[in-house]
Amino acid sequence: MSDPATEPRSVLITGGNRGIGRAIAEEFLRRGDKVAVTSRSGSGGPDGALTVAADVTDGDSLDAAVKTAEEANGPIEVLVANAGITDDQLLLRMGDDSFESVVDTNLTGSFRTIKRVIRSMMRRKKGRIVLISSVVGLYGSPGQINYAASKAGLVGIARALTRELGSRGITANVVAPGYIDTDMTAQLSDELQDSYRKAIPAGRFADPSEVARVVAFIASDDAAYISGAVIPVDGGLGMGH
């Protein structure tokens, strides 16, 4: 439950209508925060959250979404950049469009969103930015050069942001989930799921709530001195990467 001494914060989560993003939204709601989530359709967020339409590749739609969220909940104090796509292909078959669209959503989309909430954080001298990466960004995965590049790039954003704005009470961290029980992994064949589980020291996929609780901690006052960090939630899969 939320700490009664802590005022509810205004939280924005991109791609918060399903999977990990939805679990993160539910965790912040459980802790008593005011939560807005974006989805491309403008619907589908969890009960208790404000769901706004936004496409992170479209700056105008992000401007409108942030304005709506801030009018409802106040200036954004916690941003979780979670929206992402995949378009898996082996390198020799991967077209320029496939690479560019994944990077534009996952990496440039995170930049666009940060840019639109950072001024109010700077004015208040406090803010939490959490970028949802992936074990693939550091560990690598065949057929995912576009996705790996986009998710690795988030580490650079968090660390440059920390150098730039760390003295203003703003932290920027990366959470790197491994294989999580979501609709996406459920579509994998049983054989492929078994092979992935064998590679994970924990021997299982994570529940989305296990990622959500780490995100909530890293966005809390307790984590005020953690910034520029990459926090794996992968059952040991990517150790040392």
Order of alpha helices (4+ residues) and beta strands (2+ residues): beta-alpha-beta-beta-alpha-beta-alpha-alpha-beta-alpha-alpha-beta-alpha-alpha-alpha-beta
